[in-house]
Amino acid sequence: MAQTQKMHVVVIGAGPAGLAVALGLSRLGCTVDVLEKHVDFSVRGSTLGLAKNGSKALRELTKDDDLQNTLLEMGIIMESSGGSMLTWSALHDWLLERVRAQPDRITLHMNTKIVSLDDVTDECSIKVRCEGDVVYEGQLLVAADGVHSQIRSLLGLEPAIWTGKYVWRGGVVVDDKSPELEALLDKGFEPFGFKVFGPTLIAVFNHHPSLPRKLTWVVVSGDPNIQQKSTTPWHLIKPLSNEEDEHFVVIKRLFEHSAPQECTGSNKLSTMEIPSEDGNGWGGRGRVTIIGDAAHAMRPASGQGTSLAFEDCLILCRKVKGHMEQISKSRKGCEHVMQEFENERLPRVRKIWDMEKKVSEASYTSKPITLSDDYTEWMYKGV
């Protein structure tokens, strides 16, 4: 990509969206500081869906013409939709490797706690003040810091909204001491589909042989008696199970072989309300814009959370490419371009957000929603 002016960008959050946008911006000639609050990249999450529109955006961001084969190596290609099911850590590690291969363009700062933002009107940069009196400065700040975004809080925006459900995620590498789990390795990507036990849903995913002997699982529950730090998925499922059911022992073994912290620590499943009207973006202002879950966290249904985040990254990079001088020159110019970016994204994100909510809620009923061919063609076409 042609470079007309050097620009420095600060990205908050080193999850998949933060790393992807850093890679895209670096290809434009920008230098990037990526600030991550965690000390290290311990495995977070379990299975991650990446739809065709998401992989299309990621391919353009990274210019990896062999991305489809890379995704196949990392996970499973879904024949029904053409999307991929991956582990969070596999996708993140792949992006992280590419970020670390560009030390002259992208600098990653771990264990960085943000204290405040200084986005003065007449300044040519925004200052990010962190603990230890460390200051990072750039012409643009991109908040990719997730559903509980600190940048949203510093901007005075509404926080994420709890859906009333809790979520647990985990995974196991099957050993030969558990024949019940070993039998799942030959039963396809979804060994027994989605199982519903009252207000609790469990899904198990088989990543073998792409990831040898790897199973991941996710449990979502709206049980009103959940104690967030002590209730385990098995506490919820066992009373509603039939011990003679073929899946009873399988699910029991799955939790027995999972790490204790995966079974005892749930997270509140939260989403971000999407503005109902066009014209004012979704909350960025000045030299700050917001992407991914920090802007539009949605209920998990069709692999669109990560996919829309990568679309955000791509459209943002296109805007930066066409308006680098305007962004660099003044806060007002930067705000105008970032408003254009958010307003361009808003109608598509809102439509998908609404549908993901309907699909997710229907999954707990006897009448699941089937997406129309016209809708899926539009959604997967991407940007």
C-alpha positions in Angstrom: 0.0 0.0 0.0 1.2 3.5 -0.8 2.4 5.6 2.1 1.9 9.4 1.9 2.7 10.3 5.5 4.0 8.5 8.5 1.5 8.2 11.3 1.7 6.6 14.8 -1.2 4.7 16.3 -1.9 3.4 19.8 -4.0 0.2 19.9 -5.5 -0.8 23.2 -5.9 -4.5 23.6 -3.8 -7.4 22.2 -6.6 -9.8 21.4 -7.3 -11.0 17.8 -8.9 -7.6 16.8 -6.1 -5.5 18.3 -3.4 -7.6 16.7 -5.2 -7.7 13.3 -5.7 -3.9 13.2 -2.0 -3.4 14.2 -1.0 -5.6 11.3 -3.2 -3.8 8.8 -2.0 -0.4 10.0 1.6 -1.4 9.8 1.1 -2.3 6.1 0.1 1.3 5.5 3.4 2.5 6.9 2.1 3.4 10.4 4.0 2.5 13.5 1.9 1.0 16.3 2.1 0.6 20.0 -0.2 -2.2 21.2 -1.0 -1.9 25.0 -2.2 -5.0 26.8 -3.2 -5.1 30.4 -2.5 -8.8 31.0 0.9 -9.9 32.1 1.0 -12.8 29.6 -1.1 -14.5 27.0 -2.5 -17.4 29.1 -5.1 -19.4 27.1 -8.4 -17.6 27.2 -11.6 -18.8 25.6 -12.1 -22.1 23.9 -13.7 -22.4 20.5 -14.0 -19.4 18.2 -16.1 -19.2 15.0 -14.8 -17.4 12.0 -17.3 -17.0 9.2 -16.5 -16.5 5.6 -16.8 -12.7 5.8 -14.4 -12.7 8.7 -11.7 -14.8 6.9 -12.1 -12.6 3.8 -11.4 -9.5 5.9 -8.5 -11.2 7.6 -7.0 -12.3 4.3 -7.0 -8.7 3.0 -5.6 -7.4 6.3 -2.7 -9.8 6.3 -2.3 -10.4 2.6 -2.0 -14.1 3.3 -3.1 -15.8 0.0 -2.8 -19.2 1.7 -5.1 -18.2 4.6 -7.6 -21.0 3.9 -5.0 -23.7 4.3 -3.7 -22.0 7.4 -7.2 -22.0 8.9 -7.6 -25.6 8.0 -4.4 -26.4 9.9 -5.6 -24.4 12.9 -9.1 -25.9 13.0 -12.1 -27.2 11.1 -13.6 -25.8 7.9 -17.4 -26.1 8.2 -18.8 -27.6 4.9 -22.2 -26.1 5.5 -21.1 -22.5 5.8 -17.5 -22.4 4.6 -16.5 -20.8 7.9 -13.9 -22.1 10.3 -14.1 -23.3 13.9 -10.8 -22.6 15.7 -9.4 -22.5 19.2 -9.0 -18.9 20.4 -5.3 -19.6 21.3 -4.5 -21.0 17.8 -5.8 -17.9 16.0 -4.2 -15.6 18.5 -0.8 -17.3 18.3 -0.9 -17.0 14.5 -1.6 -13.3 14.7 0.9 -12.8 17.5 3.7 -14.4 15.5 3.1 -12.0 12.6 3.1 -9.0 15.0 6.4 -10.0 16.6 7.9 -10.4 13.1 7.6 -6.6 12.7 9.5 -5.1 15.6 10.4 -2.0 13.6 6.7 -1.2 13.0 4.7 -2.8 15.9 5.7 -2.7 19.6 3.8 -4.8 22.1 3.6 -3.6 25.7 2.3 -6.2 28.3 1.1 -5.5 31.8 0.2 -1.9 30.8 -2.5 -0.3 33.0 -4.2 2.8 31.5 -4.9 5.6 33.9 -6.3 8.4 31.7 -6.5 9.8 28.2 -5.4 13.3 27.2 -7.1 14.3 24.0 -6.8 18.1 24.0 -8.5 19.8 21.1 -5.6 21.8 19.7 -3.0 19.0 20.1 -1.8 16.9 17.1 -1.8 13.7 19.2 -3.6 11.9 21.9 -1.7 10.9 25.1 -2.3 7.6 26.9 -1.2 7.9 30.5 -0.4 4.6 32.2 0.7 3.4 35.6 4.3 4.1 36.4 4.1 7.6 34.8 4.5 6.0 31.3 2.9 7.9 28.4 2.2 6.6 24.9 1.3 9.1 22.2 -0.2 8.8 18.7 -2.3 10.5 16.1 -5.0 7.9 16.6 -6.2 5.6 19.4 -8.0 2.3 18.5 -9.8 0.7 21.4 -9.9 -3.1 20.9 -10.1 -3.9 24.6 -13.1 -6.1 24.6 -16.6 -6.2 26.0 -15.6 -4.6 29.4 -13.6 -1.9 27.6 -11.8 0.6 29.9 -11.6 3.1 27.0 -15.4 3.1 26.9 -15.4 3.9 30.6 -12.9 6.7 30.1 -15.0 8.2 27.3 -18.1 8.1 29.5 -19.9 5.6 27.4 -22.5 3.0 28.6 -20.9 -0.2 29.9 -21.7 -3.7 28.6 -25.1 -5.1 29.5 -25.5 -8.5 31.2 -27.8 -10.8 29.3 -28.8 -12.7 32.4 -26.7 -15.7 31.4 -23.3 -17.1 32.5 -20.7 -18.8 30.4 -18.0 -21.3 31.1 -15.4 -22.3 28.5 -12.8 -25.1 28.6 -10.9 -27.8 26.8 -9.2 -31.1 27.3 -6.6 -33.1 25.5 -8.0 -36.7 25.6 -5.8 -39.4 27.0 -6.2 -43.1 26.8 -7.6 -43.3 30.3 -11.0 -42.0 29.2 -12.6 -44.3 26.6 -15.8 -42.3 26.7 -14.0 -39.1 25.6 -11.8 -41.0 23.2 -14.9 -42.2 21.4 -15.8 -38.6 20.5 -12.7 -38.1 18.4 -14.2 -40.2 15.6 -17.6 -38.5 15.6 -17.0 -35.3 13.7 -16.7 -31.7 14.8 -19.9 -31.6 16.9 -19.9 -35.1 18.4 -23.5 -34.7 19.8 -24.6 -31.3 18.7 -26.0 -28.9 21.3 -27.6 -30.4 24.4 -30.1 -28.4 26.4 -30.8 -29.1 30.1 -33.5 -26.7 31.3 -31.9 -23.2 31.2 -28.5 -24.6 30.5 -26.9 -25.4 27.1 -23.7 -27.3 26.4 -21.8 -27.7 23.2 -18.7 -29.9 22.7 -16.3 -29.4 19.7 -13.9 -32.0 18.4 -10.7 -30.4 16.8 -9.0 -33.8 16.1 -7.0 -34.4 14.0 -6.1 -30.8 13.2 -5.3 -30.4 16.9 -4.6 -34.0 17.9 -7.0 -35.3 20.5 -8.3 -31.8 21.4 -11.9 -31.3 22.6 -13.3 -27.9 23.7 -16.6 -27.1 25.3 -18.8 -24.2 26.2 -21.7 -24.0 28.6 -24.2 -21.1 28.8 -26.8 -21.0 31.5 -29.5 -18.6 32.6 -30.2 -20.5 35.9 -31.1 -17.9 38.5 -29.4 -19.8 41.3 -25.9 -19.6 39.9 -23.1 -18.5 42.2 -20.6 -17.0 39.9 -17.4 -18.1 41.6 -18.5 -21.6 42.8 -21.3 -23.1 40.7 -19.9 -25.6 38.2 -21.6 -26.7 34.9 -22.0 -30.2 36.3 -23.9 -28.8 39.3 -26.4 -27.4 36.7 -26.5 -30.4 34.3 -26.5 -33.4 36.6 -29.9 -32.9 38.3 -31.6 -32.5 34.9 -29.8 -35.5 33.3 -30.8 -39.1 32.9 -28.0 -41.4 34.0 -29.1 -43.8 31.4 -28.6 -41.2 28.6 -25.6 -42.1 26.5 -24.2 -38.6 27.0 -24.4 -38.6 30.8 -21.0 -40.2 31.4 -19.4 -38.4 28.5 -20.3 -35.0 29.9 -19.3 -36.0 33.4 -15.9 -37.2 32.2 -15.4 -34.0 30.2 -15.7 -31.9 33.3 -13.6 -34.3 35.4 -10.7 -34.0 32.9 -11.0 -30.2 32.5 -8.9 -27.8 34.6 -10.7 -26.9 37.8 -10.5 -23.2 37.1 -12.4 -23.7 33.9 -15.3 -25.4 35.8 -15.6 -23.1 38.8 -15.1 -19.6 37.4 -17.9 -18.5 35.1 -18.2 -15.1 33.3 -21.3 -13.1 32.8 -22.3 -13.2 29.2 -22.5 -9.5 28.3 -23.4 -7.6 25.1 -23.2 -4.0 23.9 -26.3 -2.1 22.9 -26.1 -0.8 19.4 -27.3 2.7 18.6 -30.7 2.6 17.0 -30.1 5.6 14.8 -27.4 6.3 12.2 -25.2 9.4 12.1 -23.4 9.5 15.4 -21.3 6.3 15.2 -21.1 4.0 18.2 -19.2 6.2 20.6 -15.7 7.1 19.4 -14.8 10.8 19.5 -11.8 13.0 18.9 -8.8 10.9 18.1 -10.4 7.7 19.6 -12.4 5.0 17.8 -13.7 1.7 19.0 -13.8 -1.7 17.3 -14.8 -5.3 17.9 -16.4 -6.3 21.2 -15.6 -3.0 22.7 -18.0 -1.4 20.2 -20.7 -4.1 19.5 -20.3 -7.3 21.6 -23.0 -9.7 20.6 -24.4 -13.1 21.6 -22.5 -16.1 20.2 -24.5 -17.7 17.4 -23.1 -17.7 13.9 -19.4 -16.8 14.4 -20.0 -13.1 13.7 -18.3 -11.6 16.8 -14.7 -12.1 15.6 -15.8 -11.8 11.9 -17.3 -8.3 12.4 -14.2 -7.3 14.4 -12.0 -8.2 11.5 -14.3 -6.3 9.2 -13.9 -3.3 11.5 -10.2 -3.6 11.2 -10.3 -3.7 7.4 -12.7 -0.8 6.9 -10.7 1.3 9.5 -7.5 0.6 7.6 -9.1 1.7 4.3 -10.2 4.9 6.0 -6.7 5.6 7.4 -5.1 4.9 4.0 -7.3 7.5 2.3 -7.1 10.1 5.0 -3.8 9.8 6.7 -2.9 13.5 6.3 -6.3 14.6 7.6 -6.1 12.3 10.6 -2.6 13.4 11.5 -3.1 17.1 11.0 -5.9 17.9 13.5 -8.2 16.4 16.1 -11.2 17.6 14.3 -10.1 16.0 11.0 -9.4 12.8 12.8 -12.8 12.8 14.5 -14.5 13.4 11.1 -12.8 10.4 9.5 -13.5 8.1 12.5 -17.1 9.2 12.5 -17.3 8.2 8.8 -15.8 4.9 9.7 -18.2 4.1 12.5 -21.2 5.4 10.5 -20.3 3.2 7.6 -20.2 0.2 9.8 -23.2 0.8 11.9 -26.1 -0.4 9.6 -24.5 -3.7 8.8 -23.4 -4.3 12.4 -26.8 -3.5 13.7 -28.6 -5.9 11.3 -26.3 -8.8 12.2 -26.3 -8.0 15.9 -30.1 -8.1 15.9 -30.2 -11.5 14.0 -27.5 -13.0 16.3 -29.6 -12.1 19.3 -32.7 -13.8 17.8 -30.7 -17.0 16.8 -29.0 -17.2 20.2 -32.3 -16.9 22.2 -34.1 -19.4 19.9 -31.4 -22.0 20.5 -32.9 -22.5 24.0 -36.3 -23.3 22.6 -37.8 -26.0 20.4 -38.0 -23.6 17.5 -34.5 -22.7 16.4 -34.2 -20.0 13.7 -32.9 -20.9 10.2 -31.3 -18.0 8.4 -32.6 -17.3 4.9 -30.4 -17.8 1.8 -30.6 -14.1 1.0 -29.5 -13.1 4.4 -26.6 -15.5 4.6 -25.4 -14.6 1.1 -25.4 -10.9 2.2 -23.7 -11.6 5.5 -21.0 -13.9 4.2 -20.2 -11.6 1.2 -18.6 -9.3 3.7 -17.0 -6.0 3.0 
